[in-house]
Amino acid sequence: MNAMNRAVRVARVGTAALLLTAAGALSVSSLAAAQAAPAAKKATVTVSPVAPRKGEVQAVIQEAYEKFKGETRGKNADYIPELAKVDSKLFGIAVVSTDNESVVVGDTKTPFSIQSIAKVFSLALAMEELGRDKVFQKIGSEPTGRPFNSPIAVVDMPTHTGNPLVNAGAIATVSLISGKTPQEKWNKILNFYGRVAGDKLTLIDAVYKSEAATNTGNKALSYLLAKYDRIYADPFESVDVYTKECSVGVTALQLARMGATLANNGANPATGEQVIKRENVPEILSAMMMAGLYDGSGGWAWHVGLPAKSGVGGGIVAIVPGKGAIAVFAPPLDEAGNSVKAQEVIEYVANRLDYNLYSPASVGLK
Ligand code: GLN
C-alpha cells in the first residue's frame, strides 16, 4: 500500500467504516460511538505497516461464515445453568486490525459472557501493577505443571498454580490485584477491560448469579491454593471477583478489539490509549499460546499457530501480532470446553491468510 492510501485510511479511522451485515450486505456505519472508551485519552492513531488489507479479510471471513454456519457438533456449557439457555445457533465473526479497520459477519452485536478469556486481561492488569517478574514468580507459565512422567496433576505442581489461564492460576492472579475492598478491585478490573475494549462493558448479572450459586469447584481450588500459600487475598472473595470477571458481557466485535489491543503492542487501535505495557505483551501472548485452549492447546498450536483464548461462553479470540485479532462467538463446545465453530473458523482464516506464526509465509516468505 502506498503512502497516499495509508493517509486516506488514517483519515477514516474513527469516522466511518464498511461493515458486513448479517445478511451479507455491505453497509456504511459509524463506529465512532461504539469506539468511545470510558475516559479514553485522545491520542494520535498510528498506522501499522503490516496490517492486513480489509478487502481480503472481508472475503475470507464471509467464506468462513458460509462454510461453517451449518456445523452442528458440540454442546453449550451446562455446568453453569445460565449458559445452557443461550441460543446455540448464534454465530458471529469479527476482525479488528491494528490500524482499526473492522470486519464483521453474523451475530456480532449479541453480548455473551467473556468467561475464561477474562483471565488474559486480569493477567495483563496484574502485570501492570506488579511487573512481569513478580507475576511469573508467583503464578508461573507452565502448560501442565507436571513432571514428564507424573500421573497426578494439581498437588504435584511445583507452583500449585501452574499458569494464569487455568482456573487456579486465574483465581490467584485476581488475588494479586490491589484494592482495599473486593468492590474496589472489581471496579478496577471492569474499567481496565473497558479500556482494552475501547468500549463500556457491563456484567451479565444472570450469568454471574448462576455461576456464583454453583461454583463449589472453584471455591475448593481457592482453599487448596491457600493451603500452599498460593493465594494472596481472601480465597472466597477472590473467587467472587473472578466469577464476576468471567460474567462480563462482550460482543464479538468488542472482543476482537480487545485482541487487537494486544496485537498492537498494548495500544488500543480505536482510542490510541496505551492500555497494556508494551513490554508485557509478548509474555501474555506466550501464556495464551501455551494454555489458552486448555487440553486443546497443543493441537491448536499444531494446526493454527496463533496465541488464543477460549471461554465456555462460546467465544475464542486469536491474536495475529502486529496485524490484528479475530474473535468468534458460537456457543457449542467440544470436550475440552472450546467452541467448535470458533476453532474451525479461526483455523480456516489463519490458513487462508498465512497467519500461522510458525509458518515462514506469515512474514512474507512464500
Ligand atoms: N467461569 C468459568 C469457570 O470458572 C470459566 C471457565 C472457562 O471459560 N473455561 O469454570
Residues whose N, C-alpha, C, O or C-beta is under 5 A from the ligand:
A	BS01	LIG	Q115 S116 N167 C246 S310 G311 V312 G313 G337
